[in-house]
Amino acid sequence: MERQSLTLTIFVHIAALVLAIVILAPVAWLFVMSISSTPDLLAKPLHWWPDTVDLSRYGVLLSSVANSAGEAFVASLFNSLKVAGMATIAALAIAVPAAWAVSRTPAVGWSLYAVIATYMLPPVALAVPLYMALAWWGLLNNVFGLALVYLTILAPFTTWLLKSGFDSIPREIESAAVMDGARLDQILRLITLPLAAPVMATAALFAFLLAWDEFFYALLFTSDQRAKTLTVAIADLAGGRVSDYGLIATAGVLAALPPLLIGLFMQRALISGLTSGGVKG
Amino acid sequence: MTNNWITTRAWLLMLPLLVVMIAVIGWPLIDTIRLSFTDAKLVGTQGSFVGLDNYVKVLSGSNFQRSLLTTFWFAVLSVSAEMVIGVLAALLLNQRFYGRSVLRALMILPWALPTVVNATLWRLIYNPEYGALNALLVQIGMLDSYRSWLGEPGTALASLILADCWKNFPLVALIALAALQAVPRDITAASMVDGAGVWSRFRFVTLPYLAGPLMVALVLRTIEAFKVFDIIWVMTRGGPANSTRTLSILVYQEAFSFQRAGSGASLALIVTLLVTVLAVAYAALIRKTAGAS
């Protein structure tokens, strides 16, 4: 390519700087709020960097002293881990065989479109009967109940992602194994699934992030520390009477940390998933 | 192996997924339809059949019409801003500059930030007394006195749209960037040799590569924007004076705050119908775009 003109080079660098500031400033501010003392946060004019770094809120939120803000926060952290973990495992368990079957058997392909179409459904269209059913089974305010409900989001999504992953593994490898007399379970266990490991990992990450992010069902179906997830706990903090903005920001940083780390370190896998299989909503 | 057996085997492998989908999606959807013709309450009474009463009440009420309009504006404004800014950012990220790979990596941050954390963060930024936006605008002299961005009906929706846009434009940018990297360099070079200007190069060389992926992003983003709940619930709960009460918030209030399961269900189904119409229209559009290029 020919050399860029100097004006264009300067313009591109300035625009890149602006974009970097736009992206970074809000995230950085969340972090700064979390380590600023309350007087710094309430000062006018506002202090953009605290006089003294105050890390005490991290200690407060991660302590498990009974009846403290920390106890509720830690409980919701574990609830989020449990719900997202269980829902991810369950979604993969039912999506892997289904996605493989659709990928290798075009005759049943139309059923995949029916499953994907459900992904468009607004959660409000399912919420009332799900609430009544969970109440009936005694699964309201219960991590198992919430994980089950999360399958409405995770299962269609992972099936879609995995199907395109299986499509890119050549059938010929499987056919060759069939010639050699391998059984279906041997083919899947020894050939297809190891080859599909990267796409399965991507699907698991997406599923986990979706569940970690979920708010609507968690708001409706959980009510206290036994099942409340992080998103609901943070919304409670933000909407409640808590006047320590630093504490709210700290809770936000801690809740954002796992997905941000996954995002930064698994970038390649996530972006290939974003651009090929689908897009997280 | 016969074809018959292969198809049967495929159905068997799909059985767990289908059973779960019917249990957690199929059945609730059908039950929502049944409930929408009753006056059931969320807890207690099963309700009795009331025919189309709920639909008539909902469609003729001013609440629904106002929420529909609010949702429409939220979706149109946030999605179009996200598409435009996203494509511009992608064009920038496709240029050569120092720190390009770092900036590309940073683009994942707003996307990875949980929606509720994003909403909380912007709620703090917009805080009328101590928020960073007020402080910044006053310190650089663009604003005389602090404002309540989320507390005034005139600015609340726009403030929500800005927060939504910040979180979602990087996704559009990443999708567009991946598409841009698929444009063969020799085509761009050839068009430059032929004397094509910047605009016509974008319009006739680059855009055809972008059209497909961007259409998909547009569809998914519009459907998501139409269903929006989380960011609004955390930032304004539909207020002030119901100026940010989108359809999903309205359904939530009807079915869960007021516990009117029947009319909430009818409202939810109307929303579902609107999203479906939108999706079908878009699908037709995508097929047309694919056929044209």
Interface residues (C-beta under 8 A of the other chain):
Chain A: M1 E2 Q4 T9 V12 H13 A15 A16 L19 A20 V22 I23 L24 P26 V27 W29 L30 M33 L41 L42 K44 P45 L46 A93 I94 A95 P97 A98 W100 A101 V102 R104 T105 A107 V108 S111 V115 A117 T118 M120 L121 P122 P123 V124 A125 L126 A127 V128 P129 L130 Y131 M132 A133 A135 L148 V149 L151 T152 A155 P156 T159 V178 L184 L209 W212 D213 F215 F216 L219 L220 L230 T231 I234 A235 L237 A238 G239 Y245 I248 A249 A251 G252 A255 A256 P259 L260 I262 G263 L264 Q267 L270 I271 L274 T275 G278 V279 K280 G281
Chain B: M1 N3 I6 T7 R9 A10 W11 L13 M14 P16 L17 L18 V20 M21 V24 I25 W27 P28 L29 D31 T32 L35 L42 V43 A89 L92 Q95 R96 F97 Y98 G99 R100 L103 A105 L106 M107 I108 L109 P110 W111 A112 L113 P114 T115 V116 V117 A119 T120 L121 W122 R123 L124 I125 N127 Y130 A132 A135 V138 Q139 W166 P170 L171 L174 I175 A178 A179 R185 A189 M192 P213 V216 A217 L220 I223 E224 F226 K227 F229 D230 W233 V234 R237 S248 V251 Y252 A255 F256 A261 G264 A265 L267 A268 L269 V271 T272 V275 T276 A279
